[in-house]
Amino acid sequence: MNRSLFFLALLTPLALHGLFTQAAEQPVKPGYGAPPVAPAASATTINFDKETTGKLPSGWKAEGTNQKGPVATWQVAKDDKAPSAPNALSLTSVNHDSGGTYNVCWTDGGAVKLTDGVIEVKARANSGNEDQGGGPMWRVKDKDNYLIARYNPLEENFRLYYVKDGSRKQLATAKIAPAIPAGQWFTIRVEQKGNAITCFLNDKKELEATDDHITGEGGVGVWTKADAATSFDDLRIEPTPTTPNTPPREDGKKGENSEQPKK
């Protein structure tokens, strides 16, 4: 055998082994075939137990939609029967006799906001002759623009609304039987994805609707109507994580998973 060919036959497997080993040891660079990974959702649960009783939670504000008369009094209150005792957020004094006022308490300008994802809260209707109960509000722009899901023990129904410029419009309703009486805690869970909304009452899906009136990021909070005095606890917010864009390659070209022009 030709001596050159003999050495080439010996070196070729070694060269190929080194080539594959080097390729295997190279880290995968972002945008070089590795798909972008969405960050894990960061859930926040607010149980009001570290807040000062007799005051609003830090970063929250109390207002009224279509307010007539003094604004209702909201405060963190001792409640040994709260789902996560010792505290709950309660509307303790209505302060007005307006049947058309929506009492709202929410995270104006705070760090807790929601566009898409889950909002859940536990609530207990304490009193009310004209109205009872309440529920969570989300995508809150201000006291006149938001989404709201509420349960009313007096009417024995569960409803989803949007409020736009202070005007409330119903998106979906369900009769609840047997009714959940005043004085008993219940849980409302809302799942928002784009314009699609699904609402659960005590883990049972009751409402589905779509809405394009209230869009984008907003604050979160709780809501009652007229003379409904209600307590709330364990407000849980879990935003849907967004998928990051594929980063550019170091050579300035698109990653392998980016859309390439057709040849």
Wavefront OBJ file of the C-alpha trace (Angstrom):
o trace
v 0.000 0.000 0.000
v 1.192 3.516 -0.752
v 2.679 4.981 2.446
v 0.677 8.251 2.107
v -2.577 6.344 1.792
v -1.675 4.211 4.814
v -1.184 7.258 7.094
v -4.328 8.913 5.710
v -6.355 5.806 6.592
v -5.042 5.980 10.169
v -5.607 9.726 10.639
v -9.086 10.024 9.138
v -10.998 8.319 12.023
v -9.006 10.346 14.568
v -9.726 13.592 12.741
v -13.424 12.818 12.460
v -13.586 11.890 16.172
v -12.016 15.204 17.152
v -14.361 17.118 14.866
v -17.488 15.539 16.347
v -16.180 15.885 19.905
v -15.485 19.591 19.398
v -18.944 20.138 17.927
v -20.602 18.336 20.844
v -18.742 20.488 23.381
v -19.821 23.762 21.799
v -22.672 25.431 23.755
v -25.851 26.189 21.865
v -26.064 29.924 21.409
v -29.398 31.730 21.675
v -30.971 32.007 18.255
v -28.797 29.183 16.862
v -31.496 26.539 16.755
v -32.523 26.752 20.418
v -36.200 27.840 20.560
v -36.970 30.765 22.871
v -38.323 29.654 26.227
v -41.051 31.642 27.970
v -40.220 32.571 31.563
v -42.198 30.792 34.266
v -45.384 32.554 35.334
v -44.992 34.483 38.565
v -48.112 34.122 40.707
v -48.879 36.638 43.455
v -51.246 35.938 46.351
v -52.377 38.845 48.512
v -53.841 37.702 51.834
v -53.625 41.070 53.666
v -52.127 39.430 56.770
v -49.050 41.671 56.806
v -51.066 44.852 56.305
v -52.018 47.249 59.081
v -55.591 46.731 60.233
v -57.929 49.695 60.032
v -56.252 50.986 56.871
v -56.223 50.337 53.142
v -53.587 47.897 51.892
v -50.388 49.609 50.799
v -50.641 50.757 47.177
v -54.439 50.404 47.012
v -57.107 53.068 46.654
v -60.860 53.198 47.341
v -63.144 54.903 44.831
v -66.631 54.712 43.385
v -67.904 54.360 39.836
v -70.844 56.754 39.410
v -70.207 57.885 42.960
v -73.001 59.758 44.719
v -72.326 60.704 48.293
v -69.246 59.778 50.329
v -66.974 56.966 49.149
v -67.381 53.660 50.977
v -64.888 52.752 53.690
v -62.566 49.875 52.832
v -59.993 48.584 55.298
v -57.975 45.579 56.338
v -59.907 44.010 59.214
v -59.338 41.219 61.699
v -61.336 38.171 60.643
v -60.762 34.869 62.414
v -63.043 33.129 59.901
v -61.135 34.351 56.837
v -59.736 31.582 54.602
v -56.226 32.686 55.552
v -56.798 34.325 58.913
v -56.204 36.619 60.671
v -56.997 39.409 58.173
v -59.279 40.145 55.234
v -59.999 43.216 53.116
v -63.512 44.425 53.913
v -65.960 47.112 52.901
v -66.920 48.035 56.455
v -69.157 51.060 55.860
v -71.081 51.931 52.688
v -71.440 55.659 53.603
v -74.000 56.348 50.837
v -77.435 55.256 49.664
v -76.775 55.232 45.921
v -78.040 52.074 44.198
v -76.114 52.958 41.057
v -72.682 53.313 42.676
v -70.035 50.614 42.241
v -67.663 50.484 45.202
v -64.142 49.679 44.005
v -60.842 49.070 45.770
v -57.843 48.424 43.547
v -54.095 48.546 42.923
v -53.809 51.885 41.154
v -50.291 52.218 39.759
v -49.041 49.288 41.810
v -46.750 46.473 40.818
v -49.624 43.956 40.601
v -51.230 44.167 37.180
v -52.852 41.820 34.698
v -53.353 41.619 30.956
v -53.831 37.887 30.346
v -53.777 35.118 32.914
v -55.724 34.185 36.039
v -57.277 36.248 38.798
v -58.941 34.527 41.737
v -60.404 35.768 45.001
v -62.366 34.440 47.955
v -65.340 36.563 49.030
v -68.086 36.614 51.652
v -71.253 38.695 51.478
v -71.678 40.263 54.921
v -74.737 42.453 54.451
v -76.830 44.419 51.975
v -80.540 45.080 51.471
v -80.430 46.275 47.862
v -77.369 44.313 46.773
v -74.992 41.704 48.146
v -71.754 39.999 47.228
v -69.187 41.162 44.698
v -66.052 39.876 43.025
v -62.708 40.605 41.378
v -61.994 43.366 38.881
v -59.075 43.311 36.433
v -57.537 45.181 33.510
v -58.510 48.234 35.555
v -57.610 51.491 33.805
v -59.365 53.730 36.319
v -62.564 53.744 38.391
v -64.665 53.918 35.223
v -63.029 51.314 32.956
v -62.484 47.639 33.886
v -63.773 44.061 33.762
v -65.740 42.585 36.668
v -67.118 39.151 37.630
v -69.436 39.026 40.631
v -71.750 36.700 42.558
v -74.925 38.074 44.180
v -76.616 35.947 46.896
v -79.800 38.065 46.767
v -80.287 37.503 43.033
v -78.735 34.018 43.155
v -76.737 34.710 39.990
v -73.163 34.951 38.767
v -72.400 37.570 36.127
v -69.589 38.965 33.991
v -69.545 42.628 32.943
v -67.343 45.215 31.356
v -67.494 48.807 32.576
v -66.629 51.405 29.966
v -66.682 55.119 30.819
v -68.753 54.285 33.887
v -71.407 52.340 31.972
v -71.803 48.650 32.876
v -72.692 46.099 30.182
v -73.413 42.415 30.815
v -71.366 39.827 28.939
v -72.682 36.607 30.507
v -74.921 35.385 33.341
v -75.719 32.124 35.141
v -78.371 31.202 37.700
v -76.775 29.519 40.714
v -78.707 26.716 42.358
v -78.448 25.955 45.137
v -77.543 29.517 46.006
v -74.532 30.355 48.155
v -75.995 32.250 51.119
v -74.676 35.457 52.624
v -72.136 34.774 55.339
v -70.550 31.882 53.457
v -67.195 32.209 51.668
v -67.087 31.513 47.932
v -64.314 31.565 45.327
v -64.392 33.316 41.944
v -61.724 32.420 39.409
v -61.337 34.166 36.052
v -59.136 33.066 33.148
v -58.389 35.750 30.540
v -56.715 34.924 27.229
v -56.813 37.678 24.626
v -60.481 38.609 24.359
v -61.695 35.244 25.706
v -62.922 35.110 29.322
v -63.878 32.039 31.354
v -65.289 32.355 34.871
v -65.562 29.753 37.625
v -67.582 29.837 40.840
v -66.330 27.427 43.504
v -64.299 25.574 40.849
v -67.284 25.074 38.528
v -67.161 26.720 35.102
v -70.215 28.933 34.798
v -69.498 31.722 32.305
v -67.756 32.156 28.945
v -67.649 35.279 26.812
v -65.453 37.478 24.634
v -64.843 41.197 25.013
v -62.880 43.772 23.049
v -63.876 46.854 25.048
v -61.314 46.534 27.850
v -57.930 45.520 26.491
v -54.301 45.666 27.574
v -52.689 45.831 30.978
v -54.457 47.198 34.007
v -54.656 47.030 37.767
v -56.575 44.488 39.823
v -58.959 44.805 42.729
v -62.346 44.004 44.227
v -65.853 45.350 43.632
v -69.296 45.612 45.199
v -72.460 47.466 44.227
v -74.756 49.826 46.126
v -75.042 48.788 49.806
v -73.218 45.459 49.494
v -70.711 45.116 52.335
v -68.325 42.265 51.523
v -65.038 40.771 52.731
v -62.284 39.485 50.430
v -59.245 37.293 51.004
v -56.519 35.426 49.117
v -56.509 37.538 45.966
v -54.355 35.537 43.546
v -52.960 36.897 40.261
v -51.050 34.732 37.803
v -50.131 36.572 34.585
v -49.583 34.544 31.441
v -45.867 34.705 30.526
v -44.968 36.147 27.161
v -42.635 34.298 24.795
v -39.461 36.340 24.174
v -38.376 37.148 20.651
v -35.594 35.033 19.151
v -32.313 36.901 19.765
v -30.084 37.664 16.773
v -27.024 35.543 16.040
v -23.614 36.961 16.790
v -22.938 37.220 13.058
v -25.983 39.458 12.692
v -28.045 36.850 10.876
v -31.351 35.409 12.006
v -31.449 32.276 14.153
v -32.234 28.965 12.566
v -35.784 29.061 13.889
v -36.470 32.473 12.410
v -38.512 32.656 9.283
v -36.249 32.616 6.266
v -37.158 34.041 2.865
v -38.241 31.432 0.371
v -35.780 30.672 -2.400
l 1 2 3 4 5 6 7 8 9 10 11 12 13 14 15 16 17 18 19 20 21 22 23 24 25 26 27 28 29 30 31 32 33 34 35 36 37 38 39 40 41 42 43 44 45 46 47 48 49 50 51 52 53 54 55 56 57 58 59 60 61 62 63 64 65 66 67 68 69 70 71 72 73 74 75 76 77 78 79 80 81 82 83 84 85 86 87 88 89 90 91 92 93 94 95 96 97 98 99 100 101 102 103 104 105 106 107 108 109 110 111 112 113 114 115 116 117 118 119 120 121 122 123 124 125 126 127 128 129 130 131 132 133 134 135 136 137 138 139 140 141 142 143 144 145 146 147 148 149 150 151 152 153 154 155 156 157 158 159 160 161 162 163 164 165 166 167 168 169 170 171 172 173 174 175 176 177 178 179 180 181 182 183 184 185 186 187 188 189 190 191 192 193 194 195 196 197 198 199 200 201 202 203 204 205 206 207 208 209 210 211 212 213 214 215 216 217 218 219 220 221 222 223 224 225 226 227 228 229 230 231 232 233 234 235 236 237 238 239 240 241 242 243 244 245 246 247 248 249 250 251 252 253 254 255 256 257 258 259 260 261 262 263
